[in-house]
Amino acid sequence: MQNHWVVDLNFEEDESRTTCTASLSGFSAPGAEGKGMARRNPVDAGDSVIGEELAAARACHDLAHQLAGRAETGIESHTHNPAHLPL
């Protein structure tokens, strides 16, 4: 069986903050959505690329933890033993 999921990254920005939502799409992709935010120090020059990269990394990290939690729950339902999946 072959499966394909796509991670969509959507950004919102203002003068000091960039937020990112990472969501999965595709056949049988779980309905998980990660959130991440980056804030710019007011004394720093604006650079939207840096804010987007950091917010995206944080959103993907959040999404990864959610997916690992779902996997742990699935393992525990099959084995009836606690599972811990380090990332």
C-alpha atoms as an extended CHARMM CRD file, in Angstrom:
* protein
*
        87  EXT
         1         1  MET       CA              0.0000000000        0.0000000000        0.0000000000  PROA      1               0.0000000000
         2         2  GLN       CA              1.2350000000        3.4370000000       -0.8750000000  PROA      2               0.0000000000
         3         3  ASN       CA              0.0800000000        6.5910000000        0.8740000000  PROA      3               0.0000000000
         4         4  HSD       CA              0.9500000000       10.2500000000        0.3900000000  PROA      4               0.0000000000
         5         5  TRP       CA              0.4520000000       13.1240000000        2.8130000000  PROA      5               0.0000000000
         6         6  VAL       CA              1.1240000000       16.7870000000        2.1200000000  PROA      6               0.0000000000
         7         7  VAL       CA              2.0850000000       19.3260000000        4.7740000000  PROA      7               0.0000000000
         8         8  ASP       CA              0.6060000000       22.7560000000        4.0990000000  PROA      8               0.0000000000
         9         9  LEU       CA              2.2080000000       25.7510000000        5.8200000000  PROA      9               0.0000000000
        10        10  ASN       CA              0.0870000000       28.8890000000        6.0860000000  PROA      10              0.0000000000
        11        11  PHE       CA              1.4810000000       32.1380000000        7.4640000000  PROA      11              0.0000000000
        12        12  GLU       CA              0.0580000000       35.2890000000        8.9810000000  PROA      12              0.0000000000
        13        13  GLU       CA              2.3050000000       38.2460000000        9.7250000000  PROA      13              0.0000000000
        14        14  ASP       CA              2.1420000000       41.6650000000       11.3230000000  PROA      14              0.0000000000
        15        15  GLU       CA              4.9210000000       44.1190000000       12.2210000000  PROA      15              0.0000000000
        16        16  SER       CA              6.3140000000       42.0560000000       15.0890000000  PROA      16              0.0000000000
        17        17  ARG       CA              4.9360000000       38.5460000000       14.8390000000  PROA      17              0.0000000000
        18        18  THR       CA              4.6800000000       35.6620000000       12.3740000000  PROA      18              0.0000000000
        19        19  THR       CA              2.3500000000       32.7330000000       12.9960000000  PROA      19              0.0000000000
        20        20  CYS       CA              2.2580000000       29.4870000000       11.0580000000  PROA      20              0.0000000000
        21        21  THR       CA             -0.2430000000       26.6690000000       10.8400000000  PROA      21              0.0000000000
        22        22  ALA       CA              1.0280000000       23.3020000000        9.5980000000  PROA      22              0.0000000000
        23        23  SER       CA             -1.7590000000       20.9950000000        8.4450000000  PROA      23              0.0000000000
        24        24  LEU       CA             -1.8530000000       17.6040000000        6.7680000000  PROA      24              0.0000000000
        25        25  SER       CA             -3.8460000000       16.6990000000        3.7020000000  PROA      25              0.0000000000
        26        26  GLY       CA             -4.0800000000       13.5250000000        1.6720000000  PROA      26              0.0000000000
        27        27  PHE       CA             -5.8250000000       10.1840000000        1.6960000000  PROA      27              0.0000000000
        28        28  SER       CA             -6.1660000000        8.9290000000        5.2720000000  PROA      28              0.0000000000
        29        29  ALA       CA             -4.1190000000       11.8400000000        6.6610000000  PROA      29              0.0000000000
        30        30  PRO       CA             -5.1030000000       12.4870000000       10.2760000000  PROA      30              0.0000000000
        31        31  GLY       CA             -6.8250000000       15.7450000000       11.0480000000  PROA      31              0.0000000000
        32        32  ALA       CA             -3.8300000000       17.1950000000       12.8680000000  PROA      32              0.0000000000
        33        33  GLU       CA             -2.7540000000       20.8080000000       12.8260000000  PROA      33              0.0000000000
        34        34  GLY       CA              0.3680000000       22.3080000000       14.3780000000  PROA      34              0.0000000000
        35        35  LYS       CA              0.8180000000       25.9420000000       15.4180000000  PROA      35              0.0000000000
        36        36  GLY       CA              3.9940000000       27.9850000000       15.6840000000  PROA      36              0.0000000000
        37        37  MET       CA              4.8820000000       31.6090000000       16.2890000000  PROA      37              0.0000000000
        38        38  ALA       CA              7.9510000000       33.8220000000       16.0310000000  PROA      38              0.0000000000
        39        39  ARG       CA              8.2960000000       37.3030000000       17.4940000000  PROA      39              0.0000000000
        40        40  ARG       CA             10.6950000000       39.9460000000       16.3110000000  PROA      40              0.0000000000
        41        41  ASN       CA             12.5980000000       41.9840000000       18.8420000000  PROA      41              0.0000000000
        42        42  PRO       CA             11.5100000000       45.6210000000       18.2720000000  PROA      42              0.0000000000
        43        43  VAL       CA             15.1410000000       46.7490000000       17.9820000000  PROA      43              0.0000000000
        44        44  ASP       CA             15.8950000000       44.2410000000       15.1810000000  PROA      44              0.0000000000
        45        45  ALA       CA             15.4140000000       45.0150000000       11.5100000000  PROA      45              0.0000000000
        46        46  GLY       CA             12.4680000000       43.2280000000        9.9390000000  PROA      46              0.0000000000
        47        47  ASP       CA             13.2100000000       40.0430000000        7.9570000000  PROA      47              0.0000000000
        48        48  SER       CA             10.0830000000       38.0630000000        7.0980000000  PROA      48              0.0000000000
        49        49  VAL       CA             12.0860000000       35.0150000000        5.9610000000  PROA      49              0.0000000000
        50        50  ILE       CA             13.5950000000       34.4930000000        9.4240000000  PROA      50              0.0000000000
        51        51  GLY       CA             10.1810000000       34.8060000000       11.0940000000  PROA      51              0.0000000000
        52        52  GLU       CA              8.6130000000       32.3930000000        8.6270000000  PROA      52              0.0000000000
        53        53  GLU       CA             11.3880000000       29.8390000000        9.0640000000  PROA      53              0.0000000000
        54        54  LEU       CA             11.1660000000       29.9100000000       12.8480000000  PROA      54              0.0000000000
        55        55  ALA       CA              7.3530000000       29.8920000000       12.9360000000  PROA      55              0.0000000000
        56        56  ALA       CA              7.2800000000       27.0190000000       10.4080000000  PROA      56              0.0000000000
        57        57  ALA       CA              9.8250000000       25.0190000000       12.4240000000  PROA      57              0.0000000000
        58        58  ARG       CA              7.7440000000       25.4770000000       15.5660000000  PROA      58              0.0000000000
        59        59  ALA       CA              4.5040000000       24.5460000000       13.7810000000  PROA      59              0.0000000000
        60        60  CYS       CA              6.0810000000       21.3920000000       12.3100000000  PROA      60              0.0000000000
        61        61  HSD       CA              7.5050000000       20.5060000000       15.7350000000  PROA      61              0.0000000000
        62        62  ASP       CA              4.0310000000       20.8490000000       17.2510000000  PROA      62              0.0000000000
        63        63  LEU       CA              2.5580000000       18.7220000000       14.4530000000  PROA      63              0.0000000000
        64        64  ALA       CA              5.2490000000       16.0590000000       14.9580000000  PROA      64              0.0000000000
        65        65  HSD       CA              4.4810000000       15.8380000000       18.6760000000  PROA      65              0.0000000000
        66        66  GLN       CA              0.7810000000       15.4410000000       17.9620000000  PROA      66              0.0000000000
        67        67  LEU       CA              1.4490000000       12.6490000000       15.4570000000  PROA      67              0.0000000000
        68        68  ALA       CA              3.7850000000       10.8960000000       17.9000000000  PROA      68              0.0000000000
        69        69  GLY       CA              1.0740000000       11.1410000000       20.5610000000  PROA      69              0.0000000000
        70        70  ARG       CA             -1.4390000000        9.5450000000       18.2110000000  PROA      70              0.0000000000
        71        71  ALA       CA              1.0470000000        6.7720000000       17.4110000000  PROA      71              0.0000000000
        72        72  GLU       CA              1.6500000000        6.1790000000       21.1320000000  PROA      72              0.0000000000
        73        73  THR       CA             -2.0900000000        5.8880000000       21.7090000000  PROA      73              0.0000000000
        74        74  GLY       CA             -2.3670000000        3.3870000000       18.8420000000  PROA      74              0.0000000000
        75        75  ILE       CA              0.5180000000        1.2980000000       20.1720000000  PROA      75              0.0000000000
        76        76  GLU       CA             -0.9450000000        1.3000000000       23.6790000000  PROA      76              0.0000000000
        77        77  SER       CA             -4.3580000000        0.1880000000       22.3720000000  PROA      77              0.0000000000
        78        78  HSD       CA             -2.7110000000       -2.8240000000       20.7050000000  PROA      78              0.0000000000
        79        79  THR       CA             -0.1890000000       -3.7670000000       23.3730000000  PROA      79              0.0000000000
        80        80  HSD       CA             -2.0380000000       -2.6110000000       26.5090000000  PROA      80              0.0000000000
        81        81  ASN       CA              1.3210000000       -1.2640000000       27.7340000000  PROA      81              0.0000000000
        82        82  PRO       CA              2.5400000000        2.3090000000       28.0650000000  PROA      82              0.0000000000
        83        83  ALA       CA              4.4130000000        3.5800000000       25.0120000000  PROA      83              0.0000000000
        84        84  HSD       CA              6.8390000000        6.4560000000       24.7580000000  PROA      84              0.0000000000
        85        85  LEU       CA              8.1460000000        7.5340000000       21.3650000000  PROA      85              0.0000000000
        86        86  PRO       CA             11.0040000000       10.0230000000       21.6990000000  PROA      86              0.0000000000
        87        87  LEU       CA             11.3770000000       12.5180000000       18.8760000000  PROA      87              0.0000000000
